[in-house]
């Protein structure tokens, strides 16, 4: 099992204790491009094809953002 697969499994098993850095790493490894937040914002936008995800930089991440990220990754892998 690769490091990416281990992180993804960890995230799937416990979506309540996920750091922003873990989600950022997984999204970038799946080919998403990151757009840094503008002045005064803490939200990062990730783009790939027609999929767009906006995540706030907070730790731990709220489960709704984790689930949104996992759904986007599943769409990419199909």
N, CA and C atoms as an extended XYZ file, in Angstrom:
234
Properties=species:S:1:pos:R:3:atomname:S:1:resname:S:1:resid:I:1 pbc="F F F"
N         0.853       -1.172        0.000 N   UNK     1
C         0.000        0.000        0.000 CA  UNK     1
C         0.901        1.238        0.000 C   UNK     1
N         0.625        2.139       -0.936 N   UNK     2
C         1.434        3.348       -1.038 CA  UNK     2
C         1.046        4.343        0.055 C   UNK     2
N         1.882        5.356        0.206 N   UNK     3
C         1.626        6.382        1.221 CA  UNK     3
C         0.316        7.116        0.946 C   UNK     3
N         0.051        7.389       -0.338 N   UNK     4
C        -1.190        8.069       -0.719 CA  UNK     4
C        -2.399        7.219       -0.338 C   UNK     4
N        -2.325        5.915       -0.595 N   UNK     5
C        -3.433        5.019       -0.255 CA  UNK     5
C        -3.639        4.940        1.252 C   UNK     5
N        -2.546        4.970        2.014 N   UNK     6
C        -2.661        4.928        3.476 CA  UNK     6
C        -3.361        6.172        4.014 C   UNK     6
N        -2.983        7.335        3.486 N   UNK     7
C        -3.612        8.586        3.933 CA  UNK     7
C        -5.088        8.580        3.566 C   UNK     7
N        -5.404        8.119        2.356 N   UNK     8
C        -6.794        8.083        1.912 CA  UNK     8
C        -7.625        7.132        2.778 C   UNK     8
N        -7.081        5.989        3.123 N   UNK     9
C        -7.779        5.044        4.004 CA  UNK     9
C        -7.994        5.641        5.389 C   UNK     9
N        -6.974        6.319        5.905 N   UNK    10
C        -7.089        6.962        7.219 CA  UNK    10
C        -8.215        7.992        7.211 C   UNK    10
N        -8.297        8.762        6.135 N   UNK    11
C        -9.331        9.776        6.013 CA  UNK    11
C       -10.712        9.135        5.931 C   UNK    11
N       -10.840        8.061        5.154 N   UNK    12
C       -12.135        7.384        5.016 CA  UNK    12
C       -12.600        6.779        6.334 C   UNK    12
N       -11.674        6.240        7.121 N   UNK    13
C       -12.038        5.578        8.369 CA  UNK    13
C       -12.407        6.564        9.469 C   UNK    13
N       -11.815        7.754        9.470 N   UNK    14
C       -12.105        8.725       10.520 CA  UNK    14
C       -12.210       10.132        9.917 C   UNK    14
N       -13.376       10.465        9.317 N   UNK    15
C       -13.508       11.779        8.685 CA  UNK    15
C       -13.615       12.939        9.673 C   UNK    15
N       -13.644       12.665       10.958 N   UNK    16
C       -13.775       13.728       11.954 CA  UNK    16
C       -12.427       14.265       12.435 C   UNK    16
N       -11.356       13.587       12.124 N   UNK    17
C       -10.044       14.003       12.616 CA  UNK    17
C        -9.052       14.086       11.455 C   UNK    17
N        -9.340       14.991       10.517 N   UNK    18
C        -8.511       15.135        9.323 CA  UNK    18
C        -7.959       16.552        9.279 C   UNK    18
N        -6.680       16.663        8.990 N   UNK    19
C        -6.072       17.992        8.915 CA  UNK    19
C        -6.210       18.579        7.511 C   UNK    19
N        -6.118       19.877        7.420 N   UNK    20
C        -6.148       20.563        6.123 CA  UNK    20
C        -5.003       20.068        5.249 C   UNK    20
N        -3.840       19.868        5.833 N   UNK    21
C        -2.668       19.435        5.063 CA  UNK    21
C        -2.878       18.073        4.408 C   UNK    21
N        -3.570       17.155        5.110 N   UNK    22
C        -3.859       15.843        4.527 CA  UNK    22
C        -4.772       15.975        3.312 C   UNK    22
N        -5.828       16.774        3.422 N   UNK    23
C        -6.731       16.961        2.288 CA  UNK    23
C        -6.022       17.670        1.140 C   UNK    23
N        -5.209       18.653        1.455 N   UNK    24
C        -4.450       19.369        0.433 CA  UNK    24
C        -3.534       18.407       -0.314 C   UNK    24
N        -2.831       17.576        0.411 N   UNK    25
C        -1.899       16.612       -0.188 CA  UNK    25
C        -2.640       15.632       -1.096 C   UNK    25
N        -3.754       15.097       -0.632 N   UNK    26
C        -4.513       14.131       -1.420 CA  UNK    26
C        -5.056       14.767       -2.700 C   UNK    26
N        -5.606       15.961       -2.581 N   UNK    27
C        -6.154       16.628       -3.769 CA  UNK    27
C        -5.068       16.927       -4.792 C   UNK    27
N        -3.932       17.413       -4.338 N   UNK    28
C        -2.829       17.716       -5.271 CA  UNK    28
C        -2.295       16.448       -5.924 C   UNK    28
N        -2.235       15.348       -5.177 N   UNK    29
C        -1.760       14.086       -5.743 CA  UNK    29
C        -2.719       13.532       -6.794 C   UNK    29
N        -3.975       13.913       -6.714 N   UNK    30
C        -4.954       13.475       -7.707 CA  UNK    30
C        -5.086       14.472       -8.860 C   UNK    30
N        -4.193       15.440       -8.941 N   UNK    31
C        -4.130       16.332      -10.089 CA  UNK    31
C        -4.907       17.626       -9.972 C   UNK    31
N        -5.396       17.951       -8.793 N   UNK    32
C        -6.108       19.216       -8.614 CA  UNK    32
C        -5.107       20.365       -8.544 C   UNK    32
N        -5.461       21.465       -9.137 N   UNK    33
C        -4.662       22.691       -9.058 CA  UNK    33
C        -5.240       23.548       -7.947 C   UNK    33
N        -4.370       24.139       -7.139 N   UNK    34
C        -4.805       24.929       -5.991 CA  UNK    34
C        -4.674       26.416       -6.304 C   UNK    34
N        -5.717       27.158       -5.960 N   UNK    35
C        -5.683       28.613       -6.078 CA  UNK    35
C        -5.685       29.184       -4.667 C   UNK    35
N        -4.655       29.944       -4.363 N   UNK    36
C        -4.498       30.537       -3.037 CA  UNK    36
C        -5.617       31.528       -2.766 C   UNK    36
N        -5.961       31.721       -1.496 N   UNK    37
C        -7.019       32.677       -1.172 CA  UNK    37
C        -6.584       34.109       -1.451 C   UNK    37
N        -7.591       34.943       -1.716 N   UNK    38
C        -7.331       36.362       -1.936 CA  UNK    38
C        -7.102       37.066       -0.612 C   UNK    38
N        -7.085       38.356       -0.655 N   UNK    39
C        -6.799       39.126        0.554 CA  UNK    39
C        -7.881       38.932        1.606 C   UNK    39
N        -7.476       38.523        2.774 N   UNK    40
C        -8.385       38.386        3.901 CA  UNK    40
C        -9.159       37.083        3.953 C   UNK    40
N        -9.027       36.218        2.977 N   UNK    41
C        -9.790       34.971        2.950 CA  UNK    41
C        -8.926       33.808        3.417 C   UNK    41
N        -9.575       32.794        3.938 N   UNK    42
C        -8.844       31.595        4.361 CA  UNK    42
C        -9.290       30.382        3.551 C   UNK    42
N       -10.036       30.584        2.471 N   UNK    43
C       -10.564       29.490        1.664 CA  UNK    43
C        -9.696       29.246        0.430 C   UNK    43
N        -9.294       27.986        0.262 N   UNK    44
C        -8.502       27.560       -0.877 CA  UNK    44
C        -9.439       26.896       -1.877 C   UNK    44
N        -9.226       27.148       -3.165 N   UNK    45
C       -10.052       26.561       -4.206 CA  UNK    45
C        -9.206       25.584       -5.010 C   UNK    45
N        -9.747       24.376       -5.206 N   UNK    46
C        -9.078       23.320       -5.962 CA  UNK    46
C        -9.893       23.053       -7.219 C   UNK    46
N        -9.204       22.974       -8.365 N   UNK    47
C        -9.870       22.781       -9.651 CA  UNK    47
C        -9.239       21.634      -10.416 C   UNK    47
N       -10.116       20.829      -11.024 N   UNK    48
C        -9.671       19.802      -11.966 CA  UNK    48
C       -10.847       19.502      -12.878 C   UNK    48
N       -10.622       19.637      -14.172 N   UNK    49
C       -11.667       19.462      -15.172 CA  UNK    49
C       -12.862       20.337      -14.796 C   UNK    49
N       -14.020       19.743      -14.552 N   UNK    50
C       -15.195       20.528      -14.188 CA  UNK    50
C       -15.534       20.409      -12.701 C   UNK    50
N       -14.594       19.899      -11.907 N   UNK    51
C       -14.806       19.732      -10.465 CA  UNK    51
C       -14.136       20.893       -9.732 C   UNK    51
N       -14.876       21.492       -8.832 N   UNK    52
C       -14.367       22.627       -8.053 CA  UNK    52
C       -14.685       22.388       -6.575 C   UNK    52
N       -13.667       22.492       -5.731 N   UNK    53
C       -13.834       22.311       -4.289 CA  UNK    53
C       -13.229       23.514       -3.588 C   UNK    53
N       -13.956       24.077       -2.647 N   UNK    54
C       -13.457       25.193       -1.849 CA  UNK    54
C       -13.373       24.740       -0.399 C   UNK    54
N       -12.175       24.844        0.178 N   UNK    55
C       -11.937       24.391        1.550 CA  UNK    55
C       -11.369       25.524        2.402 C   UNK    55
N       -11.873       25.683        3.619 N   UNK    56
C       -11.269       26.651        4.526 CA  UNK    56
C       -10.033       26.034        5.175 C   UNK    56
N        -9.063       26.838        5.484 N   UNK    57
C        -7.877       26.316        6.159 CA  UNK    57
C        -8.151       26.321        7.655 C   UNK    57
N        -8.531       25.140        8.153 N   UNK    58
C        -8.812       24.976        9.580 CA  UNK    58
C        -8.426       23.555        9.978 C   UNK    58
N        -8.139       23.372       11.229 N   UNK    59
C        -7.797       22.044       11.753 CA  UNK    59
C        -8.567       21.797       13.023 C   UNK    59
N        -9.196       20.661       13.191 N   UNK    60
C        -9.452       19.658       12.151 CA  UNK    60
C       -10.526       20.141       11.186 C   UNK    60
N       -10.541       19.533       10.011 N   UNK    61
C       -11.532       19.892        9.000 CA  UNK    61
C       -12.896       19.360        9.414 C   UNK    61
N       -13.949       20.098        9.073 N   UNK    62
C       -15.297       19.635        9.371 CA  UNK    62
C       -15.630       18.467        8.446 C   UNK    62
N       -16.377       17.479        8.940 N   UNK    63
C       -16.681       16.284        8.143 CA  UNK    63
C       -17.343       16.577        6.799 C   UNK    63
N       -18.112       17.647        6.688 N   UNK    64
C       -18.763       17.959        5.419 CA  UNK    64
C       -17.722       18.224        4.328 C   UNK    64
N       -16.617       18.869        4.658 N   UNK    65
C       -15.563       19.135        3.683 CA  UNK    65
C       -14.797       17.861        3.326 C   UNK    65
N       -14.626       16.995        4.312 N   UNK    66
C       -13.937       15.724        4.069 CA  UNK    66
C       -14.765       14.871        3.113 C   UNK    66
N       -16.059       14.784        3.359 N   UNK    67
C       -16.937       13.984        2.499 CA  UNK    67
C       -16.989       14.555        1.085 C   UNK    67
N       -17.004       15.874        0.971 N   UNK    68
C       -17.007       16.525       -0.330 CA  UNK    68
C       -15.725       16.179       -1.099 C   UNK    68
N       -14.602       16.168       -0.402 N   UNK    69
C       -13.319       15.832       -1.020 CA  UNK    69
C       -13.286       14.376       -1.458 C   UNK    69
N       -13.758       13.475       -0.606 N   UNK    70
C       -13.776       12.054       -0.945 CA  UNK    70
C       -14.661       11.790       -2.162 C   UNK    70
N       -15.786       12.477       -2.243 N   UNK    71
C       -16.685       12.305       -3.396 CA  UNK    71
C       -16.007       12.763       -4.672 C   UNK    71
N       -15.292       13.873       -4.614 N   UNK    72
C       -14.579       14.386       -5.797 CA  UNK    72
C       -13.490       13.421       -6.236 C   UNK    72
N       -12.784       12.833       -5.287 N   UNK    73
C       -11.721       11.876       -5.622 CA  UNK    73
C       -12.309       10.623       -6.263 C   UNK    73
N       -13.450       10.167       -5.745 N   UNK    74
C       -14.108        9.002       -6.347 CA  UNK    74
C       -14.518        9.284       -7.779 C   UNK    74
N       -15.003       10.499       -8.062 N   UNK    75
C       -15.375       10.866       -9.430 CA  UNK    75
C       -14.155       10.848      -10.343 C   UNK    75
N       -13.022       11.299       -9.843 N   UNK    76
C       -11.789       11.318      -10.638 CA  UNK    76
C       -11.315        9.892      -10.940 C   UNK    76
N       -11.397        9.004       -9.956 N   UNK    77
C       -10.892        7.647      -10.116 CA  UNK    77
C       -11.765        6.786      -11.021 C   UNK    77
N       -13.009        7.182      -11.256 N   UNK    78
C       -13.897        6.389      -12.113 CA  UNK    78
C       -13.591        6.552      -13.566 C   UNK    78
